[in-house]
Amino acid sequence: MAVKLITNIPGPNSIALLERREKSVAKGHGSVCDIYIQKAESALLTDVDGNVFIDFAGGIGSMNVGHRHPEVMAAIEKQLQKYIHTCFTVVPYESYVKLAEKLSNKAPINSACKAAFFNSGAEAVENAVKISKTYTRREGVLVFTDAFHGRTLMTMTMTYKEDPYKKGFGPFAPQVHRLPFPSEDHNLTFEDIDFDPKSIACAVIEPVIGEGGFIPATKDGMMALSNFCKDNGIVLVDDEVQTGFGRTGTLFAIEQFDIEPDLITVAKSVAGGFPLSGVIGKADIMDSVNTGGIGGTYGGNPVSCAAALAVLEIMEKEHIPTRARHIGQQTSIIVQAVMADCPWIKEVRGIGAMIGIVIIDPYSGEPDKLRTGRIHQYALQHGLIMITAGTYGNVIRTLMPLIIDDHTLAEGLNILLDALKKA
Ligand SMILES: Cc1ncc(COP(=O)(O)O)c(C=O)c1O
């Protein structure tokens, strides 16, 4: 299959929007692509100049069931005919309760669970910390290197990468302690810790690091963390904002680690592109907060809840986690096959369809952010939207919709391979 250059990227309509944007949109809110979207369907995006792209970014992992999935569309259209907002804090509705029931049943936790819903991933993590603090009556938070948990004061403090997420935003929240993330490169030990474990309310961990570079945790490391938490009365929070909803080959990635978290945070793909996030977890922990202590005007919006209920059905009906394993295998096999010809590819890693391709300078072995950027740009110019990740910006990550058909997947991978070889 020949990979073709799209000549007008960005096209005139995108350029006109770019010019308007420069005058009116704050610079701090950047965009990976310089094309503007017109329409999205399944795993394809069409820009305002009529160029069609294969989407390997999925709104940063929010579109696991694809753009405008017919069942998500039907669910939200039905909801739109009834009401779109009452605020659950003022007049509650069944879909919030139903979603809490369903997610509590699906959470890989062997005791009664409850849930609470918010808008963004950061809000979910922030609330998981609040709930852990009231439950334990402690103030400390334990996080890990390369972590990303959001952009609010608490979650930005918990995030590892300085530039751009923390640059100029200090002072940060107090009592946030950090240990090396338990990966193939680091065993997790608690021998030299410089904090009192009994001061820690919660440990928050991504089972596969997302923004920080698609680094899977080791089973041993997760087990060590789980034991440390149990021994010291620390709430274990599993941040599944990016890993959840089938991406890694199971509904929640933590199912593959033989441990049980106390709380799980979800967002992104939970509602098929609608803003929704949540904390699901052990009922006694969830119930430790006084009424009114958590919530918010839009948290658990009815249209988002309707979308999320449809997503849960699609997950089962279309075997999305199984599909993720297939997509991940295809991606790894194809990239591994070109590694011998591309000494700048250090490693292909990940679980399920959460695959990271690590790019280095073949001479120095150092992370190569510039080449990674060229690969990204080459792919875009040839019709593939991808995003990068990593503390050093040198990881190409795959977050394609998991409903992508085999033909489109093969076409996208073909462009990716060409980009990896030529850029
Ligand atoms: C693991 C993880 N936690 C939290 C967040 C923050 O989510 P949001 O951008 O919706 O606030 C992200 C976003 O990428 C994430 O990957």
PDBQT file of the ligand as one rigid body, heavy atoms in Angstrom, charges set to zero:
ROOT
HETATM    1  C1  LIG A 501      -3.740   8.850  34.152  1.00  0.00    +0.000 C 
HETATM    2  C2  LIG A 501      -4.373  10.193  34.022  1.00  0.00    +0.000 A 
HETATM    3  N1  LIG A 501      -4.916  10.769  35.109  1.00  0.00    +0.000 NA
HETATM    4  C3  LIG A 501      -5.515  11.967  35.040  1.00  0.00    +0.000 A 
HETATM    5  C4  LIG A 501      -5.571  12.662  33.858  1.00  0.00    +0.000 A 
HETATM    6  C5  LIG A 501      -6.225  14.009  33.799  1.00  0.00    +0.000 C 
HETATM    7  O1  LIG A 501      -7.384  13.949  33.033  1.00  0.00    +0.000 OA
HETATM    8  P1  LIG A 501      -8.065  15.277  32.463  1.00  0.00    +0.000 P 
HETATM    9  O2  LIG A 501      -7.172  15.791  31.378  1.00  0.00    +0.000 OA
HETATM   10  O3  LIG A 501      -9.397  14.809  31.949  1.00  0.00    +0.000 OA
HETATM   11  O4  LIG A 501      -8.190  16.217  33.589  1.00  0.00    +0.000 OA
HETATM   12  C6  LIG A 501      -5.013  12.097  32.695  1.00  0.00    +0.000 A 
HETATM   13  C7  LIG A 501      -5.064  12.814  31.415  1.00  0.00    +0.000 C 
HETATM   14  O5  LIG A 501      -4.374  12.526  30.474  1.00  0.00    +0.000 OA
HETATM   15  C8  LIG A 501      -4.399  10.832  32.779  1.00  0.00    +0.000 A 
HETATM   16  O6  LIG A 501      -3.856  10.253  31.714  1.00  0.00    +0.000 OA
ENDROOT
TORSDOF 0
